[in-house]
């Protein structure tokens, strides 16, 4: 019986030692695999960092271009506005110079306009084309000419 127990213990130790060697080899393979994966991930990380840096540089460059265009547009608009103001000032100063010469002509025109306004006020209202739903035009009803 002692021999059987000793045989069982010896076989257990031998099988246990062989199993550990296989397990050790499997773990070593896993370590190598994970190291390779880690290297590839680091390479991908570096590549993405470089791509991010390049993209950020392009964004900054485009932003600077936009800012320059906006600034040049603003300067252009300001210069256009100034030139328009100067043109207005010149035209008003020319009008002021020409005003005494044309004053009598303008007064005559104003008088003619006032006369026309008085004449139109004195005349009876012309018939309109607005139709009343019952009959005739609005002007006909004013004048008492309903059919």
C-alpha positions as CSV (number, residue, x, y, z in Angstrom):
1,X,0.0,0.0,0.0
2,X,2.8,2.3,0.7
3,X,4.2,1.6,-2.7
4,X,0.9,2.6,-4.3
5,X,0.7,5.9,-2.4
6,X,4.3,6.6,-3.3
7,X,3.6,5.8,-6.9
8,X,0.6,8.2,-6.9
9,X,2.6,11.0,-5.3
10,X,5.5,10.6,-7.8
11,X,3.1,10.6,-10.7
12,X,1.3,13.6,-9.4
13,X,4.6,15.5,-9.1
14,X,5.8,14.6,-12.5
15,X,2.5,15.4,-14.2
16,X,2.3,18.7,-12.2
17,X,5.8,19.7,-13.3
18,X,5.1,19.0,-16.9
19,X,1.8,21.0,-16.7
20,X,3.7,24.0,-15.3
21,X,6.2,23.9,-18.2
22,X,3.3,23.9,-20.7
23,X,1.6,26.7,-18.8
24,X,4.9,28.7,-18.6
25,X,5.4,28.3,-22.4
26,X,1.8,29.5,-23.0
27,X,2.3,32.5,-20.8
28,X,5.5,33.4,-22.6
29,X,3.7,33.3,-25.9
30,X,1.0,35.5,-24.6
31,X,3.6,38.0,-23.3
32,X,5.3,38.1,-26.7
33,X,1.9,38.6,-28.5
34,X,1.0,41.4,-26.1
35,X,4.4,43.1,-26.6
36,X,3.9,43.1,-30.4
37,X,0.4,44.5,-30.0
38,X,1.7,47.2,-27.6
39,X,4.3,48.2,-30.2
40,X,1.7,48.4,-33.0
41,X,-0.6,50.5,-30.7
42,X,2.3,52.9,-29.9
43,X,3.0,53.3,-33.6
44,X,-0.7,54.0,-34.3
45,X,-0.7,56.5,-31.4
46,X,2.3,58.3,-32.7
47,X,0.8,58.4,-36.2
48,X,-2.5,59.8,-34.9
49,X,-0.6,62.5,-32.9
50,X,1.3,63.5,-36.0
51,X,-2.0,63.6,-38.0
52,X,-3.6,65.7,-35.2
53,X,-0.7,68.1,-35.2
54,X,-0.8,68.5,-39.0
55,X,-4.6,69.0,-38.9
56,X,-4.2,71.6,-36.2
57,X,-1.6,73.5,-38.2
58,X,-3.9,73.5,-41.3
59,X,-6.8,74.8,-39.1
60,X,-4.6,77.6,-37.8
61,X,-3.4,78.5,-41.3
62,X,-6.9,78.6,-42.6
63,X,-8.1,80.6,-39.6
64,X,-5.3,83.1,-40.3
65,X,-6.3,83.4,-43.9
66,X,-9.9,84.0,-43.0
67,X,-8.9,86.6,-40.5
68,X,-6.7,88.4,-43.1
69,X,-9.5,88.3,-45.6
70,X,-12.0,89.7,-43.1
71,X,-9.6,92.4,-42.1
72,X,-8.9,93.3,-45.8
73,X,-12.7,93.3,-46.5
74,X,-13.2,95.6,-43.5
75,X,-10.6,98.0,-44.6
76,X,-12.0,98.0,-48.1
77,X,-15.5,98.7,-46.8
78,X,-14.2,101.5,-44.6
79,X,-12.4,103.1,-47.5
80,X,-15.5,102.7,-49.7
81,X,-17.6,104.3,-47.0
82,X,-15.1,107.2,-46.6
83,X,-15.0,107.8,-50.3
84,X,-18.8,107.8,-50.4
85,X,-18.9,110.3,-47.6
86,X,-16.3,112.5,-49.3
87,X,-18.4,112.3,-52.5
88,X,-21.5,113.4,-50.6
89,X,-19.6,116.3,-49.0
90,X,-18.3,117.4,-52.4
91,X,-21.8,117.2,-53.9
92,X,-23.3,119.1,-51.0
93,X,-20.6,121.7,-51.2
94,X,-21.2,122.0,-55.0
95,X,-25.0,122.2,-54.4
96,X,-24.4,125.0,-51.9
97,X,-22.3,126.9,-54.4
98,X,-24.9,126.4,-57.1
99,X,-27.8,127.2,-54.8
100,X,-27.7,131.1,-55.1
101,X,-27.6,130.8,-58.9
102,X,-30.6,128.4,-59.0
103,X,-32.5,130.0,-56.1
104,X,-34.8,131.9,-58.4
105,X,-35.5,128.9,-60.6
106,X,-36.2,126.7,-57.6
107,X,-38.5,129.3,-56.1
108,X,-40.4,129.4,-59.4
109,X,-40.7,125.6,-59.3
110,X,-41.9,125.6,-55.7
111,X,-44.5,128.2,-56.6
112,X,-45.7,126.2,-59.5
113,X,-46.0,123.2,-57.3
114,X,-48.1,125.1,-54.7
115,X,-50.4,126.4,-57.4
116,X,-51.0,122.8,-58.7
117,X,-51.7,121.6,-55.2
118,X,-54.3,124.4,-54.7
119,X,-55.9,123.5,-58.1
120,X,-56.2,119.9,-57.2
121,X,-57.8,120.7,-53.8
122,X,-60.4,122.9,-55.5
123,X,-61.4,120.3,-58.1
124,X,-63.9,117.7,-57.1
125,X,-62.5,114.2,-56.6
126,X,-62.2,112.1,-59.7
127,X,-64.2,108.9,-59.9
128,X,-62.4,105.9,-58.6
129,X,-62.7,102.4,-59.8
130,X,-63.5,101.0,-56.4
131,X,-66.8,99.3,-56.7
132,X,-69.4,99.2,-53.9
133,X,-71.0,95.8,-53.5
134,X,-74.5,97.2,-53.9
135,X,-74.1,99.4,-57.0
136,X,-71.9,102.1,-58.6
137,X,-68.6,103.4,-57.6
138,X,-67.6,105.2,-54.4
139,X,-67.4,108.5,-56.3
140,X,-70.9,108.1,-57.7
141,X,-72.2,107.6,-54.2
142,X,-70.5,110.8,-53.0
143,X,-72.0,112.8,-55.8
144,X,-75.4,111.2,-55.3
145,X,-75.4,109.4,-58.7
146,X,-76.5,106.0,-57.7
147,X,-78.3,104.0,-60.3
